[in-house]
Amino acid sequence: MSLDNNNPFGLEINAQDVVDAMAQFKGWEDRYRQVIQWGKKLPALDESLKQDQVLVAGCESSVWLVLSQQEGKWQIQADSDARIVRGLIAIVLAAFNGKTSEQILAFDLDEYFAQLNLINHLSPSRGNGLKAIVDVIKSKASE
């Protein structure tokens, strides 16, 4: 199984490409539509993996997050029952999937989200949920 198997973008699109794509949009509605489109590309998580122990606490909608390592790089699979959250997960995967623990921990996620101009447009509960997803990934990477 290749490391990019569950990344909706494959390895050819990374966090900078997401930033560049979002910068082309003038208004929040266009950005919102793009986030939903990326969410549609996110592969569905196999139903057998959608178990309580991989549910992310702190998310208003259901978010399942499965992390494993292959050859020192993180393989991240995730899914949600909310369209916009699936898109936010896709954006996180562009930054983290297929990366080493060191790369994940060194990545400036606050700057990434600032460049995307997303956080201030999300409801507080979605912002907290996004933070919870990132916290789980960073926690695993720091183990």
Backbone as CSV, one residue per row, in Angstrom:
resi,resn,N_x,N_y,N_z,CA_x,CA_y,CA_z,C_x,C_y,C_z
1,MET,0.851,-1.178,0.000,0.000,0.000,0.000,0.898,1.243,0.000
2,SER,0.640,2.146,-0.897,1.460,3.348,-0.949,1.021,4.322,0.137
3,LEU,1.949,5.174,0.548,1.668,6.114,1.635,0.614,7.138,1.265
4,ASP,0.443,7.411,-0.022,-0.528,8.426,-0.410,-1.907,7.842,-0.687
5,ASN,-2.099,6.574,-0.393,-3.348,5.898,-0.717,-4.577,6.586,-0.129
6,ASN,-4.478,7.146,1.061,-5.641,7.748,1.690,-5.594,9.271,1.697
7,ASN,-4.629,9.851,1.018,-4.571,11.291,0.885,-5.423,11.663,-0.317
8,PRO,-6.400,12.529,-0.139,-7.296,12.841,-1.257,-6.563,13.518,-2.416
9,PHE,-5.379,14.024,-2.168,-4.627,14.733,-3.188,-3.486,13.907,-3.751
10,GLY,-3.165,12.785,-3.131,-1.962,12.077,-3.501,-0.768,12.873,-3.013
11,LEU,0.416,12.489,-3.385,1.608,13.190,-2.923,1.922,14.422,-3.768
12,GLU,1.231,14.569,-4.918,1.569,15.688,-5.788,1.031,17.023,-5.268
13,ILE,0.128,17.018,-4.338,-0.382,18.260,-3.761,-0.072,18.265,-2.271
14,ASN,0.559,19.341,-1.828,0.938,19.446,-0.426,0.285,20.671,0.200
15,ALA,0.685,20.973,1.408,0.086,22.094,2.133,0.241,23.407,1.373
16,GLN,1.397,23.631,0.747,1.595,24.885,0.003,0.644,24.970,-1.186
17,ASP,0.387,23.835,-1.828,-0.554,23.829,-2.945,-1.967,24.178,-2.480
18,VAL,-2.333,23.718,-1.283,-3.645,24.055,-0.714,-3.717,25.560,-0.453
19,VAL,-2.646,26.111,0.122,-2.586,27.551,0.381,-2.729,28.323,-0.933
20,ASP,-1.989,27.888,-1.958,-2.038,28.568,-3.255,-3.432,28.500,-3.870
21,ALA,-4.083,27.335,-3.769,-5.431,27.187,-4.317,-6.419,28.094,-3.596
22,MET,-6.328,28.145,-2.279,-7.261,28.962,-1.501,-7.030,30.457,-1.740
23,ALA,-5.793,30.840,-2.025,-5.473,32.253,-2.257,-6.137,32.778,-3.530
24,GLN,-6.513,31.896,-4.434,-7.157,32.311,-5.680,-8.590,32.775,-5.470
25,PHE,-9.184,32.388,-4.346,-10.583,32.730,-4.096,-10.690,34.051,-3.359
26,LYS,-11.645,34.871,-3.763,-11.803,36.191,-3.146,-12.680,36.131,-1.897
27,GLY,-13.764,35.401,-1.956,-14.711,35.401,-0.840,-14.729,34.089,-0.083
28,TRP,-15.298,34.138,1.112,-15.386,32.953,1.952,-16.248,31.879,1.314
29,GLU,-17.336,32.260,0.618,-18.220,31.252,0.027,-17.475,30.385,-0.983
30,ASP,-16.597,30.997,-1.777,-15.805,30.216,-2.742,-14.830,29.285,-2.025
31,ARG,-14.214,29.782,-0.949,-13.304,28.941,-0.159,-14.070,27.774,0.457
32,TYR,-15.249,28.089,0.990,-16.099,27.077,1.619,-16.431,25.972,0.609
33,ARG,-16.811,26.368,-0.613,-17.133,25.384,-1.663,-15.903,24.524,-1.981
34,GLN,-14.724,25.153,-2.015,-13.503,24.399,-2.312,-13.216,23.385,-1.199
35,VAL,-13.384,23.793,0.041,-13.170,22.875,1.165,-14.110,21.678,1.038
36,ILE,-15.358,21.925,0.705,-16.328,20.821,0.537,-15.910,19.916,-0.626
37,GLN,-15.416,20.506,-1.716,-14.953,19.695,-2.850,-13.798,18.784,-2.441
38,TRP,-12.855,19.321,-1.663,-11.754,18.482,-1.191,-12.286,17.377,-0.291
39,GLY,-13.284,17.684,0.514,-13.898,16.673,1.375,-14.521,15.539,0.592
40,LYS,-15.085,15.868,-0.563,-15.688,14.832,-1.415,-14.640,13.877,-1.961
41,LYS,-13.397,14.354,-2.087,-12.310,13.512,-2.591,-11.703,12.626,-1.506
42,LEU,-12.010,12.933,-0.254,-11.459,12.153,0.851,-12.042,10.739,0.805
43,PRO,-11.183,9.721,0.736,-11.703,8.355,0.691,-12.502,8.029,1.959
44,ALA,-13.614,7.347,1.771,-14.433,6.942,2.921,-13.645,5.937,3.755
45,LEU,-13.745,6.098,5.053,-13.103,5.171,5.972,-13.918,3.892,6.008
46,ASP,-13.240,2.774,5.928,-13.924,1.482,5.989,-14.764,1.420,7.260
47,GLU,-15.992,0.949,7.126,-16.927,0.893,8.262,-16.355,0.123,9.444
48,SER,-15.523,-0.883,9.168,-14.944,-1.680,10.264,-13.993,-0.858,11.120
49,LEU,-13.468,0.256,10.579,-12.549,1.106,11.333,-13.271,2.178,12.145
50,LYS,-14.543,2.384,11.879,-15.304,3.427,12.580,-15.750,2.916,13.946
51,GLN,-14.792,2.886,14.865,-15.046,2.384,16.200,-14.888,3.504,17.208
52,ASP,-15.494,3.309,18.371,-15.478,4.345,19.408,-14.073,4.784,19.802
53,GLN,-13.120,3.846,19.833,-11.781,4.203,20.295,-11.041,5.119,19.322
54,VAL,-11.521,5.282,18.092,-10.867,6.201,17.156,-11.712,7.462,16.904
55,LEU,-12.818,7.600,17.653,-13.603,8.833,17.577,-12.809,9.950,18.247
56,VAL,-12.781,11.116,17.624,-12.052,12.256,18.180,-12.954,12.996,19.158
57,ALA,-12.514,13.078,20.413,-13.260,13.823,21.431,-13.119,15.311,21.142
58,GLY,-14.187,16.055,21.375,-14.125,17.499,21.178,-14.696,17.949,19.846
59,CYS,-15.120,17.009,19.038,-15.732,17.346,17.751,-17.246,17.248,17.892
60,GLU,-17.940,18.256,17.367,-19.397,18.261,17.409,-19.965,17.155,16.524
61,SER,-19.399,17.001,15.326,-19.807,15.907,14.451,-18.891,14.718,14.732
62,SER,-19.281,13.568,14.226,-18.448,12.380,14.424,-17.229,12.450,13.512
63,VAL,-16.051,12.255,14.099,-14.801,12.219,13.340,-14.022,10.995,13.804
64,TRP,-13.689,10.147,12.828,-12.879,8.967,13.110,-11.493,9.218,12.549
65,LEU,-10.477,8.919,13.346,-9.095,9.193,12.969,-8.255,7.962,13.276
66,VAL,-7.679,7.366,12.240,-6.869,6.165,12.378,-5.462,6.489,11.897
67,LEU,-4.493,6.321,12.794,-3.101,6.629,12.463,-2.242,5.388,12.589
68,SER,-1.338,5.218,11.644,-0.363,4.141,11.709,0.919,4.642,11.051
69,GLN,2.002,3.937,11.306,3.274,4.323,10.708,3.750,3.239,9.759
70,GLN,4.293,3.691,8.634,4.936,2.805,7.673,6.278,3.430,7.340
71,GLU,7.342,2.683,7.555,8.678,3.153,7.215,8.961,4.545,7.796
72,GLY,8.490,4.765,9.037,8.754,6.024,9.727,7.861,7.180,9.325
73,LYS,6.908,6.932,8.437,6.000,7.990,7.994,4.572,7.648,8.412
74,TRP,3.819,8.695,8.773,2.462,8.497,9.259,1.475,8.310,8.120
75,GLN,0.678,7.285,8.256,-0.440,6.995,7.358,-1.687,7.398,8.131
76,ILE,-2.416,8.380,7.651,-3.577,8.895,8.368,-4.828,8.643,7.540
77,GLN,-5.780,7.985,8.177,-7.084,7.774,7.569,-8.095,8.474,8.461
78,ALA,-9.030,9.172,7.853,-10.005,9.904,8.647,-11.301,10.043,7.867
79,ASP,-12.366,10.244,8.618,-13.680,10.425,7.999,-14.562,11.187,8.973
80,SER,-15.621,11.768,8.459,-16.584,12.486,9.281,-17.954,12.364,8.645
81,ASP,-18.974,12.583,9.467,-20.333,12.573,8.946,-20.760,13.968,8.478
82,ALA,-19.872,14.954,8.564,-20.182,16.321,8.146,-19.330,16.702,6.936
83,ARG,-19.955,17.267,5.906,-19.251,17.598,4.656,-18.102,18.579,4.866
84,ILE,-18.349,19.647,5.576,-17.306,20.650,5.760,-16.145,20.083,6.591
85,VAL,-16.468,19.238,7.550,-15.420,18.637,8.381,-14.565,17.685,7.537
86,ARG,-15.178,16.964,6.626,-14.399,16.105,5.716,-13.399,16.947,4.931
87,GLY,-13.818,18.125,4.491,-12.919,19.020,3.772,-11.792,19.530,4.649
88,LEU,-12.111,19.854,5.893,-11.078,20.307,6.828,-10.079,19.188,7.103
89,ILE,-10.586,17.961,7.193,-9.702,16.806,7.371,-8.767,16.684,6.166
90,ALA,-9.309,16.860,4.965,-8.485,16.776,3.753,-7.352,17.806,3.791
91,ILE,-7.651,19.007,4.280,-6.639,20.055,4.383,-5.549,19.660,5.389
92,VAL,-5.963,19.051,6.492,-4.993,18.579,7.487,-4.138,17.456,6.897
93,LEU,-4.778,16.550,6.156,-4.016,15.453,5.549,-2.990,15.966,4.542
94,ALA,-3.308,17.044,3.829,-2.342,17.608,2.885,-1.069,18.026,3.609
95,ALA,-1.210,18.440,4.861,-0.051,18.872,5.648,0.663,17.711,6.333
96,PHE,-0.068,16.694,6.776,0.495,15.684,7.669,0.644,14.275,7.098
97,ASN,-0.213,13.852,6.198,-0.178,12.466,5.738,1.126,12.175,4.997
98,GLY,1.742,11.050,5.332,2.978,10.645,4.681,4.218,11.354,5.215
99,LYS,4.063,12.063,6.330,5.181,12.803,6.919,5.729,12.047,8.129
100,THR,6.969,12.370,8.498,7.568,11.793,9.694,7.045,12.534,10.920
101,SER,7.262,11.968,12.088,6.880,12.634,13.333,7.554,13.996,13.433
102,GLU,8.826,14.054,13.072,9.568,15.314,13.156,8.953,16.376,12.252
103,GLN,8.563,15.974,11.038,7.954,16.922,10.102,6.606,17.411,10.629
104,ILE,5.826,16.511,11.205,4.519,16.892,11.744,4.687,17.880,12.893
105,LEU,5.588,17.565,13.801,5.770,18.419,14.974,6.386,19.771,14.613
106,ALA,7.158,19.832,13.547,7.806,21.080,13.150,6.905,21.968,12.288
107,PHE,5.841,21.404,11.745,4.977,22.146,10.826,4.215,23.237,11.574
108,ASP,4.241,24.450,11.068,3.566,25.590,11.695,2.105,25.622,11.233
109,LEU,1.280,24.885,11.954,-0.121,24.767,11.580,-0.881,26.078,11.741
110,ASP,-0.544,26.864,12.762,-1.205,28.157,12.938,-0.979,29.047,11.722
111,GLU,0.238,29.068,11.227,0.549,29.867,10.035,-0.186,29.318,8.810
112,TYR,-0.222,27.998,8.686,-0.935,27.333,7.586,-2.401,27.761,7.570
113,PHE,-3.062,27.651,8.721,-4.470,28.028,8.780,-4.656,29.529,8.573
114,ALA,-3.716,30.335,9.047,-3.794,31.789,8.832,-3.721,32.092,7.334
115,GLN,-2.839,31.401,6.629,-2.704,31.609,5.183,-3.971,31.178,4.434
116,LEU,-4.657,30.177,4.978,-5.885,29.698,4.342,-7.076,30.605,4.647
117,ASN,-6.933,31.447,5.661,-7.998,32.357,6.075,-9.286,31.576,6.377
118,LEU,-9.137,30.531,7.186,-10.262,29.652,7.488,-10.825,29.832,8.894
119,ILE,-9.951,29.843,9.869,-10.375,29.725,11.263,-11.409,30.773,11.649
120,ASN,-11.189,32.023,11.234,-12.129,33.071,11.630,-13.491,32.929,10.966
121,HIS,-13.608,32.029,9.992,-14.895,31.795,9.335,-15.594,30.531,9.846
122,LEU,-14.925,29.794,10.707,-15.522,28.566,11.249,-16.250,28.879,12.545
123,SER,-17.303,28.139,12.803,-17.979,28.280,14.091,-16.997,27.860,15.182
124,PRO,-17.177,28.366,16.408,-16.273,27.966,17.498,-16.204,26.448,17.673
125,SER,-17.336,25.764,17.523,-17.316,24.311,17.705,-16.518,23.623,16.592
126,ARG,-16.605,24.126,15.348,-15.809,23.544,14.262,-14.336,23.834,14.465
127,GLY,-14.021,25.056,14.905,-12.625,25.407,15.182,-12.045,24.526,16.271
128,ASN,-12.833,24.280,17.320,-12.390,23.401,18.402,-12.225,21.975,17.915
129,GLY,-13.133,21.528,17.054,-13.037,20.183,16.494,-11.794,20.009,15.641
130,LEU,-11.502,21.033,14.828,-10.304,21.002,14.006,-9.059,20.931,14.884
131,LYS,-9.039,21.711,15.947,-7.926,21.698,16.890,-7.801,20.317,17.537
132,ALA,-8.923,19.690,17.860,-8.901,18.357,18.471,-8.296,17.320,17.520
133,ILE,-8.625,17.406,16.238,-8.076,16.484,15.241,-6.561,16.648,15.172
134,VAL,-6.116,17.886,15.078,-4.682,18.177,15.002,-3.978,17.726,16.282
135,ASP,-4.610,17.955,17.436,-4.013,17.551,18.708,-3.780,16.042,18.769
136,VAL,-4.749,15.265,18.264,-4.586,13.802,18.255,-3.390,13.413,17.384
137,ILE,-3.285,14.009,16.211,-2.182,13.683,15.308,-0.843,14.068,15.926
138,LYS,-0.762,15.286,16.465,0.502,15.737,17.061,0.860,14.925,18.305
139,SER,-0.151,14.516,19.064,0.103,13.691,20.240,0.711,12.350,19.843
140,LYS,0.151,11.721,18.814,0.690,10.440,18.336,2.111,10.613,17.796
141,ALA,2.341,11.730,17.086,3.655,11.978,16.501,4.711,12.229,17.570
142,SER,4.284,12.689,18.738,5.255,12.994,19.789,5.509,11.800,20.719
143,GLU,4.791,10.687,20.527,4.977,9.501,21.379,6.323,8.850,21.123
